[in-house]
Amino acid sequence: MLDQGRQITQAVSIPVIGDGDNGYGNAMNVKRTVKDFIRAGFAGIILEDQADIFKKILIFISSSFVLNNFFIFLERDMRRSRRLIEDPASASSGENSSKSRQQMGIEVSPKACGHTRGRKVVSREEAVMRIKAAIDARKETGSDIVIVARTDSRQAVSFDESLWRSRAFASAGADVLFIDALSSREEMKAFCEIAPFVPKMDGVEERLRKRLAEEAIHFQRQKTYSNS
């Protein structure tokens, strides 16, 4: 993420906002993540309150994979060692070994996509602490990076909970508020009414996005007909 982001920020002249997910750990990890994004040249970072719900699954799957395949990897490495003794040129096969080790790690995301069911969020206290840690990191570096505070509690808990967290994020110093998976115009309006001087972002559900797009097209057609 940082390598790709650094290349992007160096290639364009417009501000770039990077997705910092949930900060990758506790408050110290959040601070490190923010500082890394600053060094990479990002103008903003999005931080959310999702919990690492797949962490235990990852450990279980990884452990099972290692146990089930231990002897396979051991036998393969023994064969490779014998080949290296007999034919040193076969060292190029190390690339395949590296790929296998990568596969052995099993890439399972520690968080869920924004519009999937079953998401979990951390406690209110930890969610606010992440934003405060990000603000501290910005102050410590003298940066002006924009902190976008996102909550996934709309779907994970309730709409009221997402409003509470957004207010708390604004009080903690977030520059932009972001509620994911808003499901109606009424929710969008209620969201905009809290902390009115703080800019808002939203990630609406697919059904609402389609409906809003259809309404926008219909409105534009009516406007075109009335002007003709």
C-alpha atoms as a printed R data frame, in Angstrom:
    type eleno elety resid chain resno       x       y       z
1   ATOM     1    CA   MET     A     1   0.000   0.000   0.000
2   ATOM     2    CA   LEU     A     2   2.729   2.449   0.972
3   ATOM     3    CA   ASP     A     3   4.910   1.623  -2.033
4   ATOM     4    CA   GLN     A     4   2.027   1.976  -4.463
5   ATOM     5    CA   GLY     A     5   0.797   5.107  -2.711
6   ATOM     6    CA   ARG     A     6   4.232   6.698  -2.845
7   ATOM     7    CA   GLN     A     7   4.426   6.101  -6.576
8   ATOM     8    CA   ILE     A     8   0.963   7.577  -7.093
9   ATOM     9    CA   THR     A     9   1.560  10.696  -4.976
10  ATOM    10    CA   GLN     A    10   4.812  11.354  -6.803
11  ATOM    11    CA   ALA     A    11   3.169  10.930 -10.202
12  ATOM    12    CA   VAL     A    12   0.247  13.358  -9.755
13  ATOM    13    CA   SER     A    13  -0.176  16.941  -8.631
14  ATOM    14    CA   ILE     A    14  -3.591  16.513  -6.996
15  ATOM    15    CA   PRO     A    15  -4.166  15.429  -3.378
16  ATOM    16    CA   VAL     A    16  -4.388  11.670  -2.807
17  ATOM    17    CA   ILE     A    17  -6.383  10.046   0.007
18  ATOM    18    CA   GLY     A    18  -5.293   6.571   1.107
19  ATOM    19    CA   ASP     A    19  -7.350   3.906   2.841
20  ATOM    20    CA   GLY     A    20  -5.738   3.067   6.175
21  ATOM    21    CA   ASP     A    21  -8.351   0.406   6.989
22  ATOM    22    CA   ASN     A    22  -8.582   0.058  10.776
23  ATOM    23    CA   GLY     A    23  -5.053   1.283  11.432
24  ATOM    24    CA   TYR     A    24  -3.751  -2.295  11.655
25  ATOM    25    CA   GLY     A    25  -3.873  -2.658  15.418
26  ATOM    26    CA   ASN     A    26  -3.996  -0.615  18.593
27  ATOM    27    CA   ALA     A    27  -3.401   3.105  19.056
28  ATOM    28    CA   MET     A    28   0.367   2.744  18.583
29  ATOM    29    CA   ASN     A    29  -0.167   0.941  15.295
30  ATOM    30    CA   VAL     A    30  -2.598   3.635  14.179
31  ATOM    31    CA   LYS     A    31   0.009   6.314  14.876
32  ATOM    32    CA   ARG     A    32   2.644   4.395  12.951
33  ATOM    33    CA   THR     A    33   0.235   3.888  10.036
34  ATOM    34    CA   VAL     A    34  -0.607   7.591   9.876
35  ATOM    35    CA   LYS     A    35   3.053   8.587   9.997
36  ATOM    36    CA   ASP     A    36   3.864   6.105   7.234
37  ATOM    37    CA   PHE     A    37   1.063   7.553   5.091
38  ATOM    38    CA   ILE     A    38   2.433  11.038   5.709
39  ATOM    39    CA   ARG     A    39   5.932   9.976   4.628
40  ATOM    40    CA   ALA     A    40   4.428   8.374   1.529
41  ATOM    41    CA   GLY     A    41   2.958  11.735   0.552
42  ATOM    42    CA   PHE     A    42  -0.741  11.083   1.130
43  ATOM    43    CA   ALA     A    43  -2.894  14.168   1.661
44  ATOM    44    CA   GLY     A    44  -5.489  12.215   3.622
45  ATOM    45    CA   ILE     A    45  -6.120   8.881   5.326
46  ATOM    46    CA   ILE     A    46  -9.351   6.995   5.996
47  ATOM    47    CA   LEU     A    47  -9.531   5.162   9.330
48  ATOM    48    CA   GLU     A    48 -12.435   2.950  10.361
49  ATOM    49    CA   ASP     A    49 -13.795   1.204  13.439
50  ATOM    50    CA   GLN     A    50 -14.035  -2.351  12.138
51  ATOM    51    CA   ALA     A    51 -12.786  -5.151  14.345
52  ATOM    52    CA   ASP     A    52 -10.365  -7.854  13.204
53  ATOM    53    CA   ILE     A    53 -13.087 -10.499  13.014
54  ATOM    54    CA   PHE     A    54 -11.061 -12.861  10.826
55  ATOM    55    CA   LYS     A    55  -7.996 -12.951  13.076
56  ATOM    56    CA   LYS     A    56  -8.993 -16.182  14.850
57  ATOM    57    CA   ILE     A    57 -10.094 -17.728  11.559
58  ATOM    58    CA   LEU     A    58  -6.748 -16.816  10.011
59  ATOM    59    CA   ILE     A    59  -4.843 -18.439  12.890
60  ATOM    60    CA   PHE     A    60  -6.974 -21.587  12.679
61  ATOM    61    CA   ILE     A    61  -6.708 -21.896   8.903
62  ATOM    62    CA   SER     A    62  -2.971 -21.168   8.915
63  ATOM    63    CA   SER     A    63  -2.343 -23.706  11.702
64  ATOM    64    CA   SER     A    64  -4.403 -26.383   9.946
65  ATOM    65    CA   PHE     A    65  -2.627 -25.680   6.683
66  ATOM    66    CA   VAL     A    66   0.788 -26.002   8.309
67  ATOM    67    CA   LEU     A    67  -0.100 -29.237  10.105
68  ATOM    68    CA   ASN     A    68  -1.706 -30.835   7.058
69  ATOM    69    CA   ASN     A    69   1.155 -29.885   4.748
70  ATOM    70    CA   PHE     A    70   4.183 -30.042   7.062
71  ATOM    71    CA   PHE     A    71   5.504 -33.329   5.731
72  ATOM    72    CA   ILE     A    72   4.828 -32.314   2.136
73  ATOM    73    CA   PHE     A    73   6.945 -29.174   2.541
74  ATOM    74    CA   LEU     A    74   9.604 -31.089   4.473
75  ATOM    75    CA   GLU     A    75   9.910 -33.758   1.799
76  ATOM    76    CA   ARG     A    76   9.955 -31.134  -0.971
77  ATOM    77    CA   ASP     A    77  12.723 -29.149   0.749
78  ATOM    78    CA   MET     A    78  14.762 -32.318   1.299
79  ATOM    79    CA   ARG     A    79  14.461 -33.134  -2.405
80  ATOM    80    CA   ARG     A    80  15.476 -29.576  -3.287
81  ATOM    81    CA   SER     A    81  18.518 -29.809  -0.976
82  ATOM    82    CA   ARG     A    82  19.628 -33.002  -2.688
83  ATOM    83    CA   ARG     A    83  19.202 -31.341  -6.104
84  ATOM    84    CA   LEU     A    84  21.327 -28.375  -4.995
85  ATOM    85    CA   ILE     A    85  24.124 -30.739  -3.952
86  ATOM    86    CA   GLU     A    86  23.934 -32.668  -7.214
87  ATOM    87    CA   ASP     A    87  23.249 -29.641  -9.476
88  ATOM    88    CA   PRO     A    88  23.914 -26.105  -8.063
89  ATOM    89    CA   ALA     A    89  22.284 -24.559 -11.160
90  ATOM    90    CA   SER     A    90  18.909 -25.751  -9.896
91  ATOM    91    CA   ALA     A    91  18.968 -22.929  -7.316
92  ATOM    92    CA   SER     A    92  16.674 -20.956  -9.605
93  ATOM    93    CA   SER     A    93  13.842 -23.170  -8.411
94  ATOM    94    CA   GLY     A    94  13.939 -21.088  -5.234
95  ATOM    95    CA   GLU     A    95  11.337 -18.830  -6.796
96  ATOM    96    CA   ASN     A    96   8.796 -21.651  -6.648
97  ATOM    97    CA   SER     A    97   9.698 -22.300  -3.020
98  ATOM    98    CA   SER     A    98   9.143 -18.640  -2.203
99  ATOM    99    CA   LYS     A    99   5.735 -18.733  -3.892
100 ATOM   100    CA   SER     A   100   4.803 -21.795  -1.849
101 ATOM   101    CA   ARG     A   101   5.757 -20.061   1.369
102 ATOM   102    CA   GLN     A   102   3.629 -17.122   0.308
103 ATOM   103    CA   GLN     A   103   0.711 -19.450  -0.284
104 ATOM   104    CA   MET     A   104   1.402 -21.071   3.086
105 ATOM   105    CA   GLY     A   105   0.760 -17.714   4.760
106 ATOM   106    CA   ILE     A   106  -2.772 -17.661   3.326
107 ATOM   107    CA   GLU     A   107  -3.847 -14.142   2.534
108 ATOM   108    CA   VAL     A   108  -7.033 -13.578   4.524
109 ATOM   109    CA   SER     A   109  -8.049  -9.986   5.046
110 ATOM   110    CA   PRO     A   110  -8.301  -9.012   8.743
111 ATOM   111    CA   LYS     A   111 -11.473  -7.069   7.945
112 ATOM   112    CA   ALA     A   112 -14.540  -7.301   5.769
113 ATOM   113    CA   CYS     A   113 -15.521  -5.348   2.688
114 ATOM   114    CA   GLY     A   114 -17.629  -2.321   3.491
115 ATOM   115    CA   HIS     A   115 -20.870  -3.715   2.079
116 ATOM   116    CA   THR     A   116 -20.753  -7.276   3.381
117 ATOM   117    CA   ARG     A   117 -22.941  -8.660   6.137
118 ATOM   118    CA   GLY     A   118 -21.594  -9.815   9.476
119 ATOM   119    CA   ARG     A   119 -19.179  -6.967  10.060
120 ATOM   120    CA   LYS     A   120 -18.098  -6.229  13.618
121 ATOM   121    CA   VAL     A   121 -16.925  -2.950  15.102
122 ATOM   122    CA   VAL     A   122 -14.743  -2.221  18.103
123 ATOM   123    CA   SER     A   123 -16.077  -0.518  21.218
124 ATOM   124    CA   ARG     A   124 -16.886   3.178  21.213
125 ATOM   125    CA   GLU     A   125 -13.857   3.876  23.350
126 ATOM   126    CA   GLU     A   126 -11.435   2.079  21.045
127 ATOM   127    CA   ALA     A   127 -12.994   3.645  17.955
128 ATOM   128    CA   VAL     A   128 -12.524   7.165  19.320
129 ATOM   129    CA   MET     A   129  -9.032   6.260  20.559
130 ATOM   130    CA   ARG     A   130  -7.997   5.388  16.994
131 ATOM   131    CA   ILE     A   131  -8.991   8.844  15.771
132 ATOM   132    CA   LYS     A   132  -7.259  10.547  18.692
133 ATOM   133    CA   ALA     A   133  -4.109   8.541  17.952
134 ATOM   134    CA   ALA     A   134  -4.245   9.683  14.342
135 ATOM   135    CA   ILE     A   135  -4.577  13.310  15.445
136 ATOM   136    CA   ASP     A   136  -1.601  12.860  17.789
137 ATOM   137    CA   ALA     A   137   0.492  11.409  14.952
138 ATOM   138    CA   ARG     A   138  -0.351  14.402  12.789
139 ATOM   139    CA   LYS     A   139   0.647  16.827  15.542
140 ATOM   140    CA   GLU     A   140   3.893  14.985  16.246
141 ATOM   141    CA   THR     A   141   4.949  15.206  12.608
142 ATOM   142    CA   GLY     A   142   3.726  18.753  12.018
143 ATOM   143    CA   SER     A   143   1.703  17.483   9.084
144 ATOM   144    CA   ASP     A   144  -1.627  18.711   7.745
145 ATOM   145    CA   ILE     A   145  -2.849  15.282   6.583
146 ATOM   146    CA   VAL     A   146  -6.654  15.059   6.513
147 ATOM   147    CA   ILE     A   147  -8.139  12.499   8.926
148 ATOM   148    CA   VAL     A   148 -11.267  10.833   7.529
149 ATOM   149    CA   ALA     A   149 -13.077   8.986  10.333
150 ATOM   150    CA   ARG     A   150 -15.243   6.158   9.062
151 ATOM   151    CA   THR     A   151 -17.718   4.058  11.018
152 ATOM   152    CA   ASP     A   152 -19.173   0.727   9.907
153 ATOM   153    CA   SER     A   153 -21.606   0.649  12.815
154 ATOM   154    CA   ARG     A   154 -24.600   1.538  10.613
155 ATOM   155    CA   GLN     A   155 -24.819  -2.069   9.480
156 ATOM   156    CA   ALA     A   156 -22.999  -3.703  12.376
157 ATOM   157    CA   VAL     A   157 -25.069  -2.072  15.154
158 ATOM   158    CA   SER     A   158 -27.606   0.612  14.208
159 ATOM   159    CA   PHE     A   159 -27.993   3.947  12.490
160 ATOM   160    CA   ASP     A   160 -28.226   5.731  15.858
161 ATOM   161    CA   GLU     A   161 -24.929   4.170  16.858
162 ATOM   162    CA   SER     A   162 -23.292   5.425  13.676
163 ATOM   163    CA   LEU     A   163 -24.511   8.950  14.441
164 ATOM   164    CA   TRP     A   164 -23.154   8.750  17.998
165 ATOM   165    CA   ARG     A   165 -19.758   7.619  16.771
166 ATOM   166    CA   SER     A   166 -19.651  10.288  14.081
167 ATOM   167    CA   ARG     A   167 -20.306  12.998  16.678
168 ATOM   168    CA   ALA     A   168 -17.571  11.530  18.876
169 ATOM   169    CA   PHE     A   169 -15.140  11.438  15.950
170 ATOM   170    CA   ALA     A   170 -15.875  15.099  15.219
171 ATOM   171    CA   SER     A   171 -15.257  15.982  18.859
172 ATOM   172    CA   ALA     A   172 -11.964  14.060  18.754
173 ATOM   173    CA   GLY     A   173 -10.785  16.237  15.870
174 ATOM   174    CA   ALA     A   174 -11.605  14.299  12.695
175 ATOM   175    CA   ASP     A   175 -11.577  16.475   9.567
176 ATOM   176    CA   VAL     A   176 -14.137  14.431   7.594
177 ATOM   177    CA   LEU     A   177 -16.888  12.068   8.780
178 ATOM   178    CA   PHE     A   178 -17.813   8.913   6.892
179 ATOM   179    CA   ILE     A   179 -20.731   6.546   7.602
180 ATOM   180    CA   ASP     A   180 -20.675   3.434   5.481
181 ATOM   181    CA   ALA     A   181 -23.792   1.711   4.084
182 ATOM   182    CA   LEU     A   182 -26.386   4.457   4.507
183 ATOM   183    CA   SER     A   183 -29.687   3.116   3.200
184 ATOM   184    CA   SER     A   184 -31.995   6.084   2.586
185 ATOM   185    CA   ARG     A   185 -32.217   9.781   1.819
186 ATOM   186    CA   GLU     A   186 -33.476  10.325   5.364
187 ATOM   187    CA   GLU     A   187 -30.357   8.766   6.814
188 ATOM   188    CA   MET     A   188 -28.153  10.871   4.573
189 ATOM   189    CA   LYS     A   189 -29.989  14.005   5.706
190 ATOM   190    CA   ALA     A   190 -29.731  13.082   9.400
191 ATOM   191    CA   PHE     A   191 -26.017  12.388   8.957
192 ATOM   192    CA   CYS     A   192 -25.447  15.804   7.388
193 ATOM   193    CA   GLU     A   193 -27.210  17.522  10.284
194 ATOM   194    CA   ILE     A   194 -24.722  16.358  12.909
195 ATOM   195    CA   ALA     A   195 -21.516  18.397  13.263
196 ATOM   196    CA   PRO     A   196 -22.713  20.602  10.368
197 ATOM   197    CA   PHE     A   197 -19.336  22.298   9.871
198 ATOM   198    CA   VAL     A   198 -17.479  19.006   9.350
199 ATOM   199    CA   PRO     A   199 -17.478  17.678   5.743
200 ATOM   200    CA   LYS     A   200 -19.214  14.324   5.178
201 ATOM   201    CA   MET     A   201 -18.610  11.249   3.053
202 ATOM   202    CA   ASP     A   202 -20.916   8.301   2.614
203 ATOM   203    CA   GLY     A   203 -20.906   4.822   1.176
204 ATOM   204    CA   VAL     A   204 -24.494   4.085   0.246
205 ATOM   205    CA   GLU     A   205 -25.931   0.627  -0.331
206 ATOM   206    CA   GLU     A   206 -26.120  -0.590  -3.920
207 ATOM   207    CA   ARG     A   207 -29.918  -0.385  -4.066
208 ATOM   208    CA   LEU     A   208 -29.910   3.236  -2.893
209 ATOM   209    CA   ARG     A   209 -27.094   4.105  -5.278
210 ATOM   210    CA   LYS     A   210 -29.103   2.780  -8.221
211 ATOM   211    CA   ARG     A   211 -32.240   4.594  -7.084
212 ATOM   212    CA   LEU     A   212 -30.397   7.885  -6.663
213 ATOM   213    CA   ALA     A   213 -28.815   7.473 -10.084
214 ATOM   214    CA   GLU     A   214 -32.221   6.829 -11.660
215 ATOM   215    CA   GLU     A   215 -33.686   9.876  -9.897
216 ATOM   216    CA   ALA     A   216 -30.787  12.029 -11.064
217 ATOM   217    CA   ILE     A   217 -31.301  10.886 -14.663
218 ATOM   218    CA   HIS     A   218 -35.038  11.534 -14.401
219 ATOM   219    CA   PHE     A   219 -34.413  14.994 -12.932
220 ATOM   220    CA   GLN     A   220 -31.936  15.856 -15.674
221 ATOM   221    CA   ARG     A   221 -34.406  14.779 -18.368
222 ATOM   222    CA   GLN     A   222 -37.169  16.894 -16.831
223 ATOM   223    CA   LYS     A   223 -34.805  19.843 -16.657
224 ATOM   224    CA   THR     A   224 -33.817  19.352 -20.311
225 ATOM   225    CA   TYR     A   225 -37.449  19.156 -21.444
226 ATOM   226    CA   SER     A   226 -38.443  22.264 -19.466
227 ATOM   227    CA   ASN     A   227 -35.627  24.269 -21.066
228 ATOM   228    CA   SER     A   228 -36.451  23.155 -24.605
